[in-house]
Amino acid sequence: KETAHYLTWRDTVTPMMAEPRTARRYANRFPDDAGW
């Protein structure tokens, strides 16, 4: 999220969004982290 391409994209699409972007974090249940 620090690349010039991402920052340009983010600034370009912000006015097009119906609501501000949000992030969600998920935890995998299966397989466990070692299985990835």
DOTORVO-848393 format. One record per atom (N, C-alpha, C, O, CB): residue number from 1; x negated, z negated, y negated. Coordinates in Angstrom, 1 decimal, m for minus. Glycine has a CB too. Layout:
BEGIN
NODE / num / xx / zz / yy
NODE / NUM / X / Z / Y .
...
END
This chain:
BEGIN
NODE / num / xx / zz / yy
NODE / 1 / m0.8 / 0.0 / 1.2 .
NODE / 1 / 0.0 / 0.0 / 0.0 .
NODE / 1 / m0.9 / 0.0 / m1.3 .
NODE / 1 / m0.3 / m0.2 / m2.4 .
NODE / 1 / 0.9 / m1.2 / 0.0 .
NODE / 2 / m2.1 / 0.2 / m1.1 .
NODE / 2 / m3.0 / 0.2 / m2.2 .
NODE / 2 / m3.6 / 1.6 / m2.5 .
NODE / 2 / m4.3 / 1.8 / m3.5 .
NODE / 2 / m4.2 / m0.7 / m2.0 .
NODE / 3 / m3.2 / 2.6 / m1.7 .
NODE / 3 / m3.7 / 4.0 / m2.0 .
NODE / 3 / m3.0 / 4.6 / m3.1 .
NODE / 3 / m1.9 / 4.3 / m3.5 .
NODE / 3 / m3.5 / 4.8 / m0.7 .
NODE / 4 / m3.7 / 5.5 / m3.7 .
NODE / 4 / m3.1 / 6.3 / m4.9 .
NODE / 4 / m1.8 / 7.0 / m4.5 .
NODE / 4 / m0.9 / 7.0 / m5.2 .
NODE / 4 / m4.1 / 7.3 / m5.4 .
NODE / 5 / m1.8 / 7.6 / m3.3 .
NODE / 5 / m0.6 / 8.3 / m2.8 .
NODE / 5 / 0.6 / 7.3 / m2.7 .
NODE / 5 / 1.7 / 7.7 / m3.2 .
NODE / 5 / m0.9 / 8.9 / m1.4 .
NODE / 6 / 0.4 / 6.2 / m2.1 .
NODE / 6 / 1.5 / 5.2 / m2.0 .
NODE / 6 / 2.0 / 4.8 / m3.4 .
NODE / 6 / 3.2 / 4.7 / m3.6 .
NODE / 6 / 1.1 / 4.0 / m1.2 .
NODE / 7 / 1.1 / 4.4 / m4.3 .
NODE / 7 / 1.5 / 4.0 / m5.6 .
NODE / 7 / 2.2 / 5.0 / m6.4 .
NODE / 7 / 3.2 / 4.7 / m7.1 .
NODE / 7 / 0.2 / 3.5 / m6.4 .
NODE / 8 / 1.8 / 6.3 / m6.2 .
NODE / 8 / 2.5 / 7.4 / m6.9 .
NODE / 8 / 3.9 / 7.5 / m6.3 .
NODE / 8 / 4.9 / 7.6 / m7.0 .
NODE / 8 / 1.7 / 8.7 / m6.7 .
NODE / 9 / 4.0 / 7.5 / m5.0 .
NODE / 9 / 5.3 / 7.6 / m4.3 .
NODE / 9 / 6.2 / 6.4 / m4.8 .
NODE / 9 / 7.4 / 6.6 / m5.1 .
NODE / 9 / 5.1 / 7.5 / m2.8 .
NODE / 10 / 5.7 / 5.2 / m4.7 .
NODE / 10 / 6.5 / 4.0 / m5.1 .
NODE / 10 / 7.0 / 4.2 / m6.5 .
NODE / 10 / 8.2 / 3.9 / m6.8 .
NODE / 10 / 5.7 / 2.8 / m5.0 .
NODE / 11 / 6.2 / 4.5 / m7.4 .
NODE / 11 / 6.6 / 4.7 / m8.8 .
NODE / 11 / 7.6 / 5.8 / m9.0 .
NODE / 11 / 8.4 / 5.8 / m9.9 .
NODE / 11 / 5.4 / 4.9 / m9.7 .
NODE / 12 / 7.5 / 6.9 / m8.2 .
NODE / 12 / 8.3 / 8.0 / m8.3 .
NODE / 12 / 9.7 / 7.7 / m7.8 .
NODE / 12 / 10.7 / 8.1 / m8.4 .
NODE / 12 / 7.8 / 9.2 / m7.6 .
NODE / 13 / 9.8 / 7.0 / m6.7 .
NODE / 13 / 11.1 / 6.8 / m6.1 .
NODE / 13 / 11.9 / 5.6 / m6.6 .
NODE / 13 / 13.1 / 5.4 / m6.4 .
NODE / 13 / 11.0 / 6.7 / m4.6 .
NODE / 14 / 11.2 / 4.7 / m7.3 .
NODE / 14 / 11.9 / 3.5 / m7.8 .
NODE / 14 / 13.2 / 3.7 / m8.6 .
NODE / 14 / 14.2 / 3.1 / m8.3 .
NODE / 14 / 10.9 / 2.7 / m8.7 .
NODE / 15 / 13.2 / 4.7 / m9.5 .
NODE / 15 / 14.4 / 4.9 / m10.2 .
NODE / 15 / 15.5 / 5.6 / m9.3 .
NODE / 15 / 16.7 / 5.5 / m9.7 .
NODE / 15 / 14.2 / 5.8 / m11.4 .
NODE / 16 / 15.2 / 6.1 / m8.2 .
NODE / 16 / 16.2 / 6.7 / m7.3 .
NODE / 16 / 16.8 / 5.7 / m6.3 .
NODE / 16 / 17.8 / 6.0 / m5.7 .
NODE / 16 / 15.5 / 7.8 / m6.5 .
NODE / 17 / 16.3 / 4.5 / m6.3 .
NODE / 17 / 16.8 / 3.5 / m5.3 .
NODE / 17 / 18.1 / 2.9 / m5.8 .
NODE / 17 / 18.2 / 2.6 / m7.0 .
NODE / 17 / 15.7 / 2.4 / m5.1 .
NODE / 18 / 19.0 / 2.7 / m4.9 .
NODE / 18 / 20.3 / 2.0 / m5.3 .
NODE / 18 / 20.1 / 0.5 / m5.6 .
NODE / 18 / 20.8 / m0.1 / m6.4 .
NODE / 18 / 21.3 / 2.2 / m4.2 .
NODE / 19 / 19.1 / 0.0 / m4.9 .
NODE / 19 / 18.7 / m1.4 / m5.1 .
NODE / 19 / 17.2 / m1.6 / m4.9 .
NODE / 19 / 16.7 / m0.7 / m4.2 .
NODE / 19 / 19.6 / m2.4 / m4.2 .
NODE / 20 / 16.6 / m2.6 / m5.4 .
NODE / 20 / 15.2 / m2.8 / m5.2 .
NODE / 20 / 14.8 / m2.8 / m3.7 .
NODE / 20 / 15.6 / m3.3 / m2.8 .
NODE / 20 / 14.7 / m4.1 / m5.8 .
NODE / 21 / 13.6 / m2.3 / m3.4 .
NODE / 21 / 13.2 / m2.3 / m2.0 .
NODE / 21 / 12.8 / m3.7 / m1.6 .
NODE / 21 / 12.5 / m4.5 / m2.4 .
NODE / 21 / 11.9 / m1.4 / m1.9 .
NODE / 22 / 13.0 / m4.0 / m0.3 .
NODE / 22 / 12.7 / m5.3 / 0.3 .
NODE / 22 / 11.9 / m5.1 / 1.5 .
NODE / 22 / 11.9 / m4.0 / 2.1 .
NODE / 22 / 14.0 / m6.1 / 0.6 .
NODE / 23 / 11.2 / m6.1 / 2.0 .
NODE / 23 / 10.5 / m6.1 / 3.2 .
NODE / 23 / 11.0 / m7.1 / 4.2 .
NODE / 23 / 11.5 / m8.2 / 3.8 .
NODE / 23 / 8.9 / m6.3 / 2.9 .
NODE / 24 / 11.0 / m6.8 / 5.4 .
NODE / 24 / 11.4 / m7.7 / 6.5 .
NODE / 24 / 10.3 / m7.8 / 7.5 .
NODE / 24 / 9.7 / m6.8 / 7.9 .
NODE / 24 / 12.7 / m7.3 / 7.1 .
NODE / 25 / 10.0 / m9.0 / 7.9 .
NODE / 25 / 9.0 / m9.3 / 8.9 .
NODE / 25 / 9.7 / m9.6 / 10.3 .
NODE / 25 / 10.7 / m10.3 / 10.3 .
NODE / 25 / 8.1 / m10.4 / 8.5 .
NODE / 26 / 9.2 / m9.0 / 11.3 .
NODE / 26 / 9.8 / m9.2 / 12.6 .
NODE / 26 / 8.7 / m9.8 / 13.6 .
NODE / 26 / 7.5 / m9.5 / 13.4 .
NODE / 26 / 10.4 / m7.9 / 13.2 .
NODE / 27 / 9.2 / m10.5 / 14.6 .
NODE / 27 / 8.3 / m11.0 / 15.6 .
NODE / 27 / 8.7 / m10.4 / 16.9 .
NODE / 27 / 9.9 / m10.4 / 17.3 .
NODE / 27 / 8.3 / m12.6 / 15.7 .
NODE / 28 / 7.8 / m9.7 / 17.6 .
NODE / 28 / 8.2 / m9.1 / 18.9 .
NODE / 28 / 8.4 / m10.2 / 19.9 .
NODE / 28 / 7.7 / m11.2 / 19.9 .
NODE / 28 / 7.1 / m8.1 / 19.3 .
NODE / 29 / 9.3 / m10.0 / 20.8 .
NODE / 29 / 9.6 / m10.9 / 21.9 .
NODE / 29 / 9.1 / m10.4 / 23.2 .
NODE / 29 / 8.6 / m11.2 / 24.1 .
NODE / 29 / 11.1 / m11.2 / 22.0 .
NODE / 30 / 9.1 / m9.1 / 23.4 .
NODE / 30 / 8.6 / m8.6 / 24.7 .
NODE / 30 / 8.1 / m7.2 / 24.4 .
NODE / 30 / 8.8 / m6.4 / 23.8 .
NODE / 30 / 9.7 / m8.6 / 25.8 .
NODE / 31 / 6.9 / m6.8 / 24.8 .
NODE / 31 / 5.9 / m7.7 / 25.4 .
NODE / 31 / 5.3 / m8.6 / 24.3 .
NODE / 31 / 5.5 / m8.4 / 23.1 .
NODE / 31 / 4.8 / m7.0 / 26.1 .
NODE / 32 / 4.6 / m9.7 / 24.8 .
NODE / 32 / 4.0 / m10.5 / 23.8 .
NODE / 32 / 2.8 / m9.8 / 23.1 .
NODE / 32 / 2.6 / m8.6 / 23.4 .
NODE / 32 / 3.5 / m11.8 / 24.4 .
NODE / 33 / 2.2 / m10.4 / 22.1 .
NODE / 33 / 1.2 / m9.7 / 21.4 .
NODE / 33 / 0.1 / m9.1 / 22.2 .
NODE / 33 / m0.5 / m8.1 / 21.9 .
NODE / 33 / 0.6 / m10.7 / 20.4 .
NODE / 34 / m0.3 / m9.8 / 23.3 .
NODE / 34 / m1.3 / m9.3 / 24.2 .
NODE / 34 / m0.9 / m8.0 / 24.9 .
NODE / 34 / m1.7 / m7.2 / 25.3 .
NODE / 34 / m1.7 / m10.4 / 25.2 .
NODE / 35 / 0.4 / m7.8 / 25.0 .
NODE / 35 / 0.9 / m6.6 / 25.7 .
NODE / 35 / 0.9 / m5.4 / 24.8 .
NODE / 35 / 1.1 / m4.3 / 25.3 .
NODE / 35 / 2.3 / m6.9 / 26.1 .
NODE / 36 / 0.6 / m5.5 / 23.6 .
NODE / 36 / 0.5 / m4.4 / 22.7 .
NODE / 36 / m0.9 / m3.9 / 22.7 .
NODE / 36 / m1.2 / m2.9 / 22.0 .
NODE / 36 / 1.0 / m4.7 / 21.3 .
END
